[in-house]
Structures are given as C-alpha cells and as structure tokens.
Amino acid sequence: MSFTFRCFDPEADAELLHSWVTRPYAAFWGMQSATVADVVEEYSKIQSSGHHHALLGLDDGDPAFLMEEYLPVLSPLAGLYAVQPGDIGMHLLVAPPAGPPRTGYTAAVMETVLARLFAKDKVERVVVEPDARNHKIHVLNARLGFQPAGEVTLPDKQALLSFCTREAFHSARAALHSSPIRQGASL
C-alpha cells in the first residue's frame, strides 16, 4: 500500500463516488438514493465552502477512499460541543474492495488520514460524528485513539461525537505497530 491524496474533483470524480455511496455498505454516508448529479452538487458545495474540503485517497494511484476535513465551528456541530482551537472534523469513506477484502486495510487508511491531519501544526484534535448505529466505525475509531463524548442530534442523524487528540493517536498508533499480531500481518 502506498497512499497518496489529491483534491476531489466534483465533476470528474462524481461517477466514481456515486458508485461507492449508493452501495449498501455505505448506508451511513446518507446518499443511498443520490444521483450522479446529486453527488456533483453536494461536492461542489463542499469544495467551494472555504471550510470543508474533500480529498480522494489513492492506493498505488488507484482511487481507494474519500476523506473530508472541515471546521467544526462552521458545521452542524457548532453549538453542540465546546469547540477548541485546533479542532478539525473528519469524514472517511473507504471504497468497496476491488478483490478479496484485505485484513487491516480500513485501519491502515484511517491511520494514514489521521497522520495527514495531525501533520498540520495547528491540528490538536480530530472530531468525528458517525451515526450512533454504525458500530463498526466506533470500534475502528476506538482502536485509533478516539474517545466517545456522547451522542448529539444532527440534522440528518443521531451521532456519536468522538475526539482523538494528537497524543491519543500517537499512543494508539504505537500500540498497533507493537502488537505481535500486527507485526505479522500485512495491512
């Protein structure tokens, strides 16, 4: 795996993203009935907002995931928790596997995304608000250092608000890489 990032292009990449967000595994993304035009419209708004940005993650040059970063103070989270300086929000959608699922792949993607966010000097804490019913992502979040802060009601879902500090991420990352199971497994 060799992950890189490029800016998501709403026009050029909409068909690809549409093929991801309308699959059953992406139900919590909230775009099950979206059209390609809906994807273009939504991501054009995101890319032009000035406070919310989408990146396409590539694995050896092939589209593999979508990440979004946003400023919580300018999001639906504003007023639902005490935003701190250095907070950045994150959304992540991993592409459906092209072949057989690879053990640890989603964790490797998430680790790469968090490393990218924490590489920014001003970022001290990553904020996520996945659907409260999305238990798979809660497990992955905890594994990478996120601590739940409780449920919040957003316009489109009941969400589990969670935070990952820079220190918690580095500790979780070190634990992941020192695990005998992890050392013997390919991501």
Salt bridges, closest charged atoms under 4 A:
ASP13 OD2 - ARG6 NH1 2.83
GLU41 OE2 - LYS45 NZ 3.53
ASP59 OD2 - ARG102 NH2 3.02
GLU68 OE1 - HIS52 NE2 2.65
GLU68 OE1 - HIS91 ND1 2.94
GLU69 OE2 - LYS120 NZ 2.40
ASP87 OD1 - ARG125 NE 2.81
GLU111 OE2 - ARG173 NE 2.75
GLU111 OE2 - HIS177 NE2 2.70
GLU111 OE1 - ARG182 NH2 3.18
GLU124 OE1 - ARG166 NE 3.70
GLU129 OE2 - HIS91 NE2 2.70
GLU129 OE1 - LYS157 NZ 3.10
ASP131 OD2 - ARG133 NH2 2.87
